[in-house]
Amino acid sequence: MGDPLDQLAGVPAARDRLDETELDLIDRARLAGATWAQVAEALGLASRQAAEQRAGEVAVLRGLLIDLRRWIDADRRWDARFDRAALTRRTTMLALEAEPGGLYDLANRIRADLPTNDPELPAPVRAVARHLAEALSTRR
């Protein structure tokens, strides 16, 4: 058995793999005819709605980040809009390519960096920021 700190260092990557495996198995079970109630039971979730929510979370986050990326790309002044704008641009690009676990981590970073009430930001960007915060607040 190795050093506990070395083992801990491997947890984020293992979590990403587990999240990806879970989503893949949900998709495969549904394609094989499993009901949402059966998926929920297999996952130890309280309801079919919880299983549907779990499967839909990744799609929702990716959709919000795609919207954000479009607004960022269309805004010629984006990098000067706020202190961490350039970082938010890069983090959004990385998040769109990330596995589910990394997606959540990067989306949380974007949520922390993106001002939700800055009147200098276009209203649609503020809306995306609010929706992103809401989506991340419901994660189990």
Secondary structure as UniProt FT lines:
FT   HELIX           4..9
FT   HELIX           11..31
FT   TURN            32..33
FT   HELIX           36..43
FT   HELIX           48..74
FT   TURN            76..77
FT   HELIX           78..80
FT   TURN            83..84
FT   HELIX           85..97
FT   HELIX           100..113
FT   TURN            119..120
FT   HELIX           123..137
//
